[in-house]
Amino acid sequence: MTARSLLSTSVTEDDVDRMTGKLLLTDRRGQSAFWVLLTLAAIIASTGVVADSTATVIGAMIVAPLMTPILGTALALVLADRRALLSSVAYVVGGALLVIVIGYLSGLLSPVPEVAATNSQVASRVAPELVDLVSALATGAVGAFALVRSDVSDTLPGVAIAISLVPPLAVVGLTLEAGAPDQARGALLLFGTNVTAIIATGTVVLLAYRVRAAAVSAGREVGHLRPRTIVVVGALLVAVAVPLGVASYQTFYGQRVLTAAQPAVAQWAQAQAWQVVDVTWGQGVLQVVAAGPPPSADPAALRRALDAAGLAGVPARLSEVLGGTQELPASAP
């Protein structure tokens, strides 16, 4: 049997009824379950991030029901059901706002600001890159496949763990409360990336399995699927891919800077009988932490060493463990 025949015979009328009943949240029981579970998941995720507990955050991923309206958005797009589309989008937006608010309130209860510098759960979600989009596309495809194939639905808990939805939103609220809007934007970009990927791959998988034809056979009203709908979904992918690509380039550039800077910094420190504590790259600045006996380190000598290593255009910051911090502006090219 060919792959095409497998796709054409996999979705039945009963499958369409199952998918629409599960994803479109039309009954009060499903709606109440969504809000209750999402609230609890947001609390678990926020407290897990504050405690810097990976296990707790994973628990929140499993409980969180946000993937339901996101896949519902993809199903509504495929069926060209405007009312279902607006409803699903409203659940996604409303649910996202709820999690952000809970994250913000959790930040008020935290004794210290929850930012990337002090919390690994925050750090892992505020700087998404292009690889995150690739991963999200693959995970979204698995989720959509598990939806149309009830015989593989046991994979959905794994999908919930792989695709990060509620934790980034909790991080948005926590970092907003901590006064770190740049980090909040990064976490929001990660969430938007995952949502866009799920909708895009969900749409492709549902179309490939001919869900529209099965819905017609089931007697459901199916609207006209316009080409511009697919174009809009593709445009959303491009919209998130651009900043992710920029972030990926910045990471690559930072690694190149570190590779060139580390031997130069080590030679500078050795010449002064000092010791390098750390060399890092962040916010477009090379940061050097060093320690040694008096007198203070010579920042001009460090600047010359960096220039000789081909880093004349890279600003640097020298921090002494027992001294202050000195700025080393980039040299003129």
N, C-alpha and C positions, 0 to 999 in steps of 0.2 A: 504494500500500500504506500502510495506517495505521500510526501508531506502535505501537498495541497489537498488530497482526499481526506487526510486526517483533520485538517482545519475545517473542511466543509461539512464534516459529519459530527464534529465534536459538540457543537452547541445545539441544544434542542429547545423546544418551546418551554419545557419545564425549567431549563437552565435560565432562560430569559426571565421567567417569573421569579426564580430564586434570586437572580442578580438584582432585579429592580426592587424586590421586596427587602433585600438586605442593604442596598446602597442608597436608596432615595429617601429613606426616613420619612415615610408618609403617615405612619401611625403614631399615636401618642406614646405608646409603650417604647418604641424604638427611639423616639425623640428624648424622652425622659432618661432612658439608659445612656444615651449619648452624653447628655450634659452632666449626669452624675459621674460617669466614668471619666470624663474629661477633667472635671474638677478634681477628682481624687488623683488622677494621673499628674495634673499640674502641681498639686501639693507634694506628691512623691518626688517628682522631678526637681522641684525647687529645693526641697530639703536635701535631696541627694546631691545636688550641685553645691549647696552651702556646706554640706559635710564632706565634699570632695569624695563621694562614694560611688564608684563605678557600678557596683552591684545594685544599689538603690536606683540609679538612673536607668539601668537596664530594666528594672521592674516597672518603672514608669512607661518605658517604651512599649512593653507588652500590654499594659492596661489601656494605654491611650487609644481612643477610637477615631482619631482624626483622619486616618487613612480611608475610612468609610465614605465621608462626603467628598474626599478628593477623587477617589475612584468613581464616586457617583457623578462628579463633574465630567469625567471622561465618558461615562455611559450616556449622560445626557447630551453630550456633544455628538456622540455617534448616532443617537436616536433623533437628534435635532429637536429635542424637547426643551423649549425655551423656559417653561415654568420650572421644570426639574433642574435645569441648569442654574437659574437664579437662586433656587432654594439651596442647592448644593454649595454654590459659591458663598451664600449667606452663612451657612453652617461653618464653612472653612474660615471665613473672615471673623465671624462672631466667636468661634472657638479659639482662634489665634489671639484675639484681644483678651479673652478670659484668661488664658494662660499667662500672657504678658502681665496682666494686672496681679495675678497671684504671685508671679515671680517678683514683681516690684514690692508687694507687701511682705514677702519672705525676706527680701533684702533689708527692709526696715527692722526686722527682728534679728538680723545677723550682727554680731558685735564688730565685725570688720567689713570694709568694702569688698564685695566679691568681684574681682577683676582678674584678668589673665595672668598678671604677675604673681598672684598669690594662690591661684586655684587652677588646677590642671583641667578640671571639667569645663571651666570657662575658656581656658586657653585653647582647648581642642575644638571649640565651636565658633570662634570669633574671626578666624582667618581662613575661610574656605578657598579652595583652589579648583582648577579645571578638573583635576582627578576626582573631586567630590561630585561633579556633574556626571562624569562617566560612571562612577559607582552608583549614583542615584538612578540613572537611566536603566542600568542592568537590574537593580533591585526593583524598580517600578515595573519592569517587564515581568519579573518573577511574580510580583503581587498580582498583576493582571492575569497572568497565566493560571495562577492558583485560583483566581476568581472564576474564570470560565471553565476550568477543569475541577469539578468537585472532588475528583479522586485524588488530587494533590493538594487539597486545601489544608492539610496538616503542616504545610510549609509556611503558612501565614505568620505564626509566631516568630519564625526566623526572619521573615520580611520585616516585621514590626521592629525587631532589634536592629536590623541592618539599615533601615531608613529612619533617620533621626528627624522627628517632627516636633514633639513636645519639648524635649530638652533645649533645643536652640531658642524656642520662644521663652522658656523660663530664664535662660541666660539673657535674653533681651531685657526682660523686666529687671533682673538683678543688676545688670550693668548700667541700665538707666538710673536706677536708684543710687548706684555707686558713683554716678557722675562721669561715666565713660561712654558717651554717645557713639564714638567711633567703633568701639567693640560691640555695642548694641546693633549698629548697622551691619557689622560682619555676621553676627548671629542671625539677624533677620534675612540676610542674603543667603545663608545656608538653608534656612527654612524655605525661602522662595525657590531656591534651586531644587530642593527635594520635591516640593509641590509641583513645580513645572515639569520635572522629569516624570513623576507619576502620571500626570495628566497626558503628557506626550506619549509615553510608552503604552499607557493604558488605552489611549485612543487607537494606536497602531494595532495592538493585540486584538482589541474588540472588533476592529474592522477586518483584520485578517481571519478571525473566526466567524465572520459573517453574522454578527449579532443582529444587524439590521434586518436581514432576510428572515432570521428566526423570529424576530419580534413581529414582523408582518404576518408570518404563518400563525403566530399566537393570537392574532387579531388585535394587536396593539397599534395605536396611531403613531406612525413614524413620519417625522417631518422631512423636508428636503435638505440634505446635507450639502451645503454650498462649499465650493473649493476654498473660499476665503476663510472658512473656519479652520481648515488645515493650515492655511498660510499664517493665521494668527497664532496658532499653537507653535508653529516653527519660529515665528518672530519672537515669541516669549522665550524659547530656548536660546536664541541668539542674544536676547537682552540679558539673560543671566550669564551666558558664556563669556561675554565681553569683560565684565569686571573680574570674573574668575580667571580668565586668561591673563589679565593685567596682574592679578595677585600672584599667579604662578610665575610670571616673568620676574616679578620683584623678589620672589623667593629664590629663583635661580640666580638672579643678580647678586643677592645677598650672600649666597653660597660662594660665588666667585670672589666676592670681596673678602670673605673670611679666609678662603684658601690662599689668597695673595697676601693678606695682612698677617696671618699667624706667624710665619717665619720671620717677617720683618719686625714684628713686635717682640718676638723671642730674642732676636739679635740685639735690639735696643735695650731690653731689660738686662741681658747678660753683660753688656758693656758698662752698665751702671751698677752692677751687683744687685740688681733688683729681681723680683720674681713676678711673673705674670699670673694673676689669679684667674682672670677670665677675659675672653675676647668674644663679643657678641655683636650681632647686627639687628637693629630694630629702629623703626620710625625713620629710616633713611640715614641713620648715623651709626658709625662704627664705634662701639663702646669698649674701652680697654680699662680693666681693673688691675692694678699692680700694687705690690707691697715691697718695702725695703727699708734699709737704714737711712738716717739723715745723711746729706741734705735731701730736699724734695727732688722728685724726678724732674728731668729736663723735658718739658713738653715740646720745645722747639726741635730737639733731637729726634723725638718720636715722629714729629711731622715730617722731618727730612727723610726718615726711614720709610715712612709710608709713601712719600712722593717717589722715592727711588724704586719702590715696588710697583709703581704704575698706578698708584691710588691718589694722585694729586687732586682729582676732582671729588674725592670722597671726604665729607666732613667727619671728624672723629671727636670723641670725648674721653679724656683721661681722668679716671677716678683713683685716688690713693686710699688704701685701706685705712691709714691713720692720718690722712690729710683731707683736703677738699677736692672739688671737681673743677677741672679746667677745660674750657672749650678750645678746640683746635679747628678753626674754620678751614674750609677747603682752599687749597692754593689756587692761584690763577692758572688756568691751562696755558 
